[in-house]
Amino acid sequence: MSTQAPAPSAQAQIAGLSFAVMLIDPDGVIREANPVAEDLLGASARRLIGQNWLEIIEVLEKPTAERLRSSEARLTARGLAIRIGDRQISVNLTLSPLAAHPGWRVITMSDAQSDRLGEDDHAVGLRGPAILAHEIKNPLAAIRGAGQLLARKLGEEDRHLTTLIAEEVDRIAGLIDRMQRLGREQPEPNAPVNLHHAIRRACEVITAGDMAGVRLREEFDPSLPPVRANGEALVQVLINLLANARDACAGAEKPEITIRTRFVSGLVLNVVRLGRPVKLPIEISVCDNGPGIDPALGDHIFEPFVTSKKNGQGLGLALVAKLVRDMEGRISYERNEKAGQTCFRIHLAQAK
């Protein structure tokens, strides 16, 4: 006679959810927080419990902030702008009073950008040829720049440029193949990738073209382990982000791009892929000191045909989002007005 395993406890069920859950008492104090809430808020449950939740989370929309202070309010908000420390993000939030326990509430939150990233796969796949035409421009500029240098003087010290040309031609051929397959559900295979090798290659491509006086600064954590990614796709993602950053800050007084890598042990993100949570502790950020993106476009920049560039097609970031998603990663955008920086952050899984 078989024995049936006991059902998981309510606490185990809540801990296994892919979105943040917090239990709030009548005074607005956090009494319980699940692991995803810890990840989203960047603090352990031990630090969160006992604090007023509205002192940790600043809701930037004043009417919504006032409603959230009411112990009886019931609310569902999509794309709600909040600030946690110095980070500003957009979340989908629900506030649910517990009828049998007056004043007590349950709050759920999930990253609105991650929730939206899966919505445009089909549209991006159907527009593969247009995206391909757009994406060829950046590598062609790099090849042209390298060719010009070689034309002036061929010698031992210039042979690495011929290697660059060969690698770029191969990458373009691979890019064409990937664009033709963008509409398919099966993503490119992932494998362990040396993160800094991919970054160096992308930086070499960008600096071989016209940098327009923009300084490229690197802040790397050399101890990072390999990431789980597709090497060629990761290079393409970084080239796109670096090219966008270069164009965005070219008009600044001292234009600068900072590309940074780090292990975010205190802010491990969980994103549901294929019905399972994936920890993404490896972060790559590309930041520039340009004027930033029009706030009206902030929640839609990863959608096709959304752009703030005068002659832009709005396809580059849609492709970036697709490629990062195929690597089971996450990409987000934030603007830090105090620091005068625009940052795109990629989070990837550690290779096993």
C-alpha positions as CSV (number, residue, x, y, z in Angstrom):
1,M,0.0,0.0,0.0
2,S,1.5,3.3,-1.1
3,T,1.7,6.2,1.2
4,Q,0.9,9.7,0.0
5,A,3.5,12.4,0.7
6,P,2.2,15.2,3.0
7,A,1.3,18.4,1.3
8,P,3.8,21.3,1.6
9,S,3.0,23.7,4.4
10,A,1.5,27.1,3.6
11,Q,4.9,28.7,4.4
12,A,6.7,26.3,2.0
13,Q,4.2,27.1,-0.7
14,I,4.7,30.9,-0.2
15,A,8.5,30.4,-0.2
16,G,8.2,28.7,-3.6
17,L,6.3,31.4,-5.4
18,S,8.1,33.3,-8.2
19,F,6.9,36.7,-7.0
20,A,7.5,38.7,-3.8
21,V,5.0,38.3,-0.9
22,M,4.9,40.3,2.3
23,L,2.5,40.1,5.2
24,I,1.8,43.6,6.7
25,D,0.2,44.2,10.1
26,P,-2.3,47.0,11.0
27,D,0.6,49.4,11.7
28,G,2.2,48.9,8.3
29,V,5.0,46.7,9.7
30,I,6.4,43.8,7.8
31,R,5.7,40.5,9.6
32,E,6.7,38.0,6.9
33,A,8.6,38.1,3.7
34,N,9.3,35.3,1.2
35,P,12.7,34.8,-0.5
36,V,11.7,36.6,-3.7
37,A,10.8,39.7,-1.6
38,E,14.3,39.5,-0.1
39,D,15.8,39.4,-3.6
40,L,13.6,42.3,-4.9
41,L,14.2,44.5,-1.9
42,G,17.9,43.6,-1.6
43,A,17.7,42.7,2.1
44,S,17.2,39.5,4.2
45,A,13.9,38.7,5.9
46,R,15.6,39.2,9.2
47,R,16.3,42.9,8.3
48,L,12.9,43.5,6.7
49,I,10.7,42.1,9.4
50,G,9.8,44.8,12.0
51,Q,10.2,47.7,9.5
52,N,7.4,49.8,8.1
53,W,7.1,48.7,4.5
54,L,6.5,52.2,3.1
55,E,9.8,53.3,4.7
56,I,11.6,50.7,2.6
57,I,9.6,51.1,-0.6
58,E,8.9,54.7,-1.8
59,V,5.9,54.8,-4.1
60,L,6.5,57.6,-6.6
61,E,2.9,58.1,-7.6
62,K,1.4,60.2,-4.8
63,P,-2.3,59.2,-5.2
64,T,-1.3,55.5,-5.2
65,A,1.0,56.1,-2.2
66,E,-1.9,57.6,-0.2
67,R,-4.2,54.7,-1.1
68,L,-1.6,52.2,0.0
69,R,-1.4,53.7,3.5
70,S,-5.1,52.8,4.1
71,S,-5.4,49.5,6.0
72,E,-8.7,48.7,4.2
73,A,-7.6,49.6,0.6
74,R,-7.6,46.9,-2.1
75,L,-5.4,47.7,-5.0
76,T,-3.9,46.2,-8.2
77,A,-1.3,48.4,-10.0
78,R,0.7,47.5,-13.1
79,G,3.9,49.3,-14.0
80,L,4.0,51.1,-10.6
81,A,7.1,53.2,-10.2
82,I,8.9,52.7,-6.9
83,R,12.2,53.5,-5.4
84,I,14.2,51.1,-3.2
85,G,17.3,52.8,-1.8
86,D,18.9,54.4,-4.9
87,R,17.2,52.0,-7.3
88,Q,14.1,53.0,-9.2
89,I,12.1,50.1,-10.8
90,S,8.7,49.4,-12.1
91,V,6.6,46.7,-10.5
92,N,3.3,45.0,-10.7
93,L,1.7,45.2,-7.2
94,T,-1.4,43.9,-5.5
95,L,-2.6,44.9,-2.0
96,S,-5.2,42.5,-0.5
97,P,-6.8,43.1,3.0
98,L,-7.4,39.9,5.0
99,A,-11.1,40.1,5.8
100,A,-10.9,37.8,8.8
101,H,-8.1,39.9,10.3
102,P,-8.9,43.6,10.2
103,G,-6.0,45.8,9.3
104,W,-3.8,43.0,8.1
105,R,-2.8,42.9,4.4
106,V,-0.9,40.8,1.9
107,I,1.3,42.6,-0.7
108,T,2.6,40.9,-3.8
109,M,5.1,42.4,-6.2
110,S,6.9,41.4,-9.4
111,D,9.3,43.2,-11.7
112,A,7.1,44.8,-14.4
113,Q,10.0,44.7,-17.0
114,S,10.6,41.0,-16.6
115,D,6.8,40.3,-16.8
116,R,6.7,42.2,-20.1
117,L,9.8,40.8,-21.8
118,G,8.0,37.7,-23.1
119,E,5.2,39.6,-24.8
120,D,6.9,40.6,-28.1
121,D,8.7,37.4,-29.1
122,H,6.3,36.8,-32.0
123,A,6.4,40.3,-33.3
124,V,10.2,40.4,-33.2
125,G,10.5,37.1,-35.0
126,L,8.2,38.3,-37.8
127,R,10.3,41.4,-38.3
128,G,13.6,39.5,-38.5
129,P,14.7,40.9,-41.9
130,A,14.2,44.5,-40.7
131,I,16.1,43.8,-37.5
132,L,18.9,42.2,-39.4
133,A,19.3,45.2,-41.7
134,H,19.5,47.4,-38.6
135,E,22.0,45.2,-36.8
136,I,24.4,44.9,-39.6
137,K,25.2,48.6,-39.4
138,N,27.3,48.4,-36.2
139,P,29.7,45.6,-37.3
140,L,30.1,47.1,-40.8
141,A,31.2,50.4,-39.2
142,A,33.8,48.4,-37.2
143,I,35.0,46.6,-40.3
144,R,35.3,49.9,-42.2
145,G,37.3,51.5,-39.4
146,A,39.6,48.5,-39.1
147,G,40.1,48.5,-42.9
148,Q,41.0,52.1,-43.0
149,L,43.7,51.6,-40.4
150,L,45.1,48.7,-42.4
151,A,45.1,50.7,-45.6
152,R,47.4,53.2,-44.1
153,K,50.1,50.8,-42.9
154,L,50.3,47.0,-42.9
155,G,52.7,45.5,-40.5
156,E,53.1,43.1,-37.6
157,E,51.5,45.4,-35.2
158,D,48.4,45.7,-37.3
159,R,47.7,42.0,-37.9
160,H,45.3,41.8,-35.0
161,L,43.0,44.0,-37.1
162,T,42.8,41.4,-39.8
163,T,41.8,39.0,-37.1
164,L,39.1,41.4,-36.1
165,I,37.8,41.6,-39.6
166,A,37.6,37.8,-40.0
167,E,35.9,37.4,-36.6
168,E,33.3,40.1,-37.5
169,V,32.6,38.5,-40.9
170,D,32.0,35.2,-39.1
171,R,29.8,37.0,-36.5
172,I,27.7,38.6,-39.2
173,A,27.1,35.3,-40.8
174,G,26.0,33.9,-37.5
175,L,23.9,36.9,-36.9
176,I,22.0,36.3,-40.2
177,D,21.3,32.7,-39.1
178,R,20.1,33.9,-35.7
179,M,17.8,36.5,-37.2
180,Q,16.1,33.9,-39.4
181,R,15.4,31.8,-36.3
182,L,14.2,34.6,-34.0
183,G,10.6,33.6,-34.4
184,R,11.2,30.1,-33.3
185,E,10.5,29.1,-29.7
186,Q,13.7,27.0,-29.4
187,P,16.5,29.4,-28.4
188,E,20.2,29.2,-29.3
189,P,22.1,26.7,-27.1
190,N,23.8,28.1,-24.0
191,A,27.1,27.0,-22.5
192,P,29.7,28.3,-20.1
193,V,31.1,31.6,-21.3
194,N,34.0,33.7,-20.1
195,L,32.2,37.0,-19.4
196,H,35.2,39.3,-19.7
197,H,36.3,37.7,-23.0
198,A,32.9,38.6,-24.5
199,I,33.1,42.1,-23.1
200,R,36.6,42.7,-24.4
201,R,35.5,41.6,-27.9
202,A,32.5,43.9,-27.9
203,C,34.7,46.8,-26.7
204,E,37.2,46.1,-29.4
205,V,34.5,46.3,-32.0
206,I,33.1,49.6,-30.7
207,T,36.4,51.3,-30.2
208,A,37.5,50.3,-33.8
209,G,34.8,52.6,-35.0
210,D,34.2,56.3,-34.3
211,M,33.9,56.8,-30.6
212,A,33.2,60.6,-31.1
213,G,35.5,61.5,-28.1
214,V,33.6,59.2,-25.7
215,R,35.8,57.6,-23.0
216,L,35.2,54.0,-22.2
217,R,35.9,53.0,-18.6
218,E,36.0,49.4,-17.3
219,E,35.3,48.3,-13.7
220,F,35.6,44.5,-13.7
221,D,35.5,41.9,-11.0
222,P,38.2,39.4,-12.2
223,S,37.0,36.7,-9.8
224,L,33.7,36.2,-11.5
225,P,33.0,32.6,-12.7
226,P,31.8,31.7,-16.2
227,V,28.2,32.6,-17.0
228,R,25.6,30.4,-18.8
229,A,25.0,32.2,-22.1
230,N,25.4,32.0,-25.8
231,G,28.8,33.6,-26.5
232,E,28.0,35.2,-29.9
233,A,24.6,36.5,-28.7
234,L,26.2,38.0,-25.6
235,V,28.8,39.8,-27.8
236,Q,25.9,41.2,-29.9
237,V,24.0,42.3,-26.9
238,L,27.0,44.2,-25.5
239,I,27.8,45.8,-28.9
240,N,24.2,47.1,-29.1
241,L,24.3,48.5,-25.6
242,L,27.7,50.1,-26.0
243,A,26.8,51.7,-29.3
244,N,23.6,53.1,-27.8
245,A,25.5,54.5,-24.8
246,R,28.1,56.1,-27.1
247,D,25.4,57.8,-29.2
248,A,23.5,58.9,-26.0
249,C,26.4,60.6,-24.3
250,A,28.2,62.0,-27.3
251,G,26.9,65.4,-26.7
252,A,27.9,65.5,-23.0
253,E,30.7,67.9,-21.8
254,K,32.9,64.9,-20.8
255,P,31.1,61.9,-22.5
256,E,31.8,58.6,-20.7
257,I,30.6,55.0,-20.7
258,T,31.2,52.7,-17.8
259,I,31.0,49.0,-18.2
260,R,31.0,47.1,-14.9
261,T,30.7,43.5,-13.8
262,R,30.0,42.2,-10.3
263,F,28.5,39.4,-8.3
264,V,25.3,40.7,-6.7
265,S,25.1,38.3,-3.7
266,G,22.8,40.8,-1.8
267,L,20.5,41.3,-4.7
268,V,20.0,37.9,-6.3
269,L,17.2,38.1,-8.8
270,N,14.8,35.2,-9.5
271,V,13.2,35.1,-13.0
272,V,10.8,32.4,-14.0
273,R,12.0,30.7,-17.2
274,L,10.3,27.5,-18.5
275,G,8.2,27.2,-15.3
276,R,11.2,27.3,-12.9
277,P,13.0,30.0,-11.0
278,V,16.5,30.9,-12.2
279,K,19.0,32.7,-9.9
280,L,20.9,35.4,-11.8
281,P,23.7,36.6,-9.6
282,I,26.2,37.8,-12.3
283,E,25.6,41.5,-13.3
284,I,26.9,43.4,-16.3
285,S,26.0,47.1,-16.4
286,V,26.5,49.6,-19.2
287,C,26.1,53.2,-18.0
288,D,26.5,56.5,-19.7
289,N,26.4,60.1,-18.6
290,G,24.0,61.3,-21.4
291,P,20.7,63.0,-20.8
292,G,18.7,59.7,-20.6
293,I,15.6,58.3,-22.3
294,D,12.4,60.2,-22.5
295,P,10.5,59.2,-19.3
296,A,7.4,58.5,-21.4
297,L,9.3,55.7,-23.2
298,G,10.9,54.2,-20.1
299,D,8.4,51.4,-19.7
300,H,8.4,50.5,-23.4
301,I,12.0,50.7,-24.5
302,F,12.3,46.9,-25.1
303,E,9.4,46.9,-27.4
304,P,9.8,46.9,-31.2
305,F,9.7,50.4,-32.9
306,V,10.0,52.3,-29.7
307,T,13.0,54.8,-29.9
308,S,14.0,58.2,-28.9
309,K,16.5,58.6,-31.7
310,K,15.6,60.9,-34.5
311,N,16.4,58.4,-37.2
312,G,16.2,55.3,-35.1
313,Q,14.1,52.2,-36.0
314,G,13.5,51.1,-32.4
315,L,14.7,47.5,-33.1
316,G,18.0,47.3,-31.3
317,L,16.8,47.0,-27.8
318,A,14.0,44.6,-28.8
319,L,16.6,42.3,-30.2
320,V,18.7,42.7,-27.0
321,A,15.8,41.7,-24.9
322,K,15.1,38.7,-27.0
323,L,18.7,37.5,-26.9
324,V,19.0,38.0,-23.2
325,R,15.7,36.2,-22.6
326,D,17.0,33.3,-24.7
327,M,20.0,33.1,-22.3
328,E,17.5,32.8,-19.4
329,G,18.7,36.2,-18.3
330,R,17.1,39.5,-17.4
331,I,17.8,43.0,-18.7
332,S,16.5,46.2,-17.0
333,Y,16.9,49.9,-17.5
334,E,17.1,52.6,-14.8
335,R,17.9,56.3,-14.7
336,N,19.8,57.8,-11.7
337,E,19.2,61.6,-12.0
338,K,21.3,62.3,-8.9
339,A,24.3,60.6,-10.5
340,G,23.4,61.8,-14.0
341,Q,23.6,58.2,-15.4
342,T,21.5,55.9,-17.5
343,C,22.2,52.2,-16.9
344,F,21.3,49.0,-18.6
345,R,21.8,46.0,-16.4
346,I,22.1,42.4,-17.6
347,H,21.7,39.6,-15.0
348,L,22.9,36.1,-16.0
349,A,23.1,32.7,-14.4
350,Q,26.4,31.2,-13.2
351,A,27.5,28.3,-15.3
352,K,27.4,25.0,-13.5
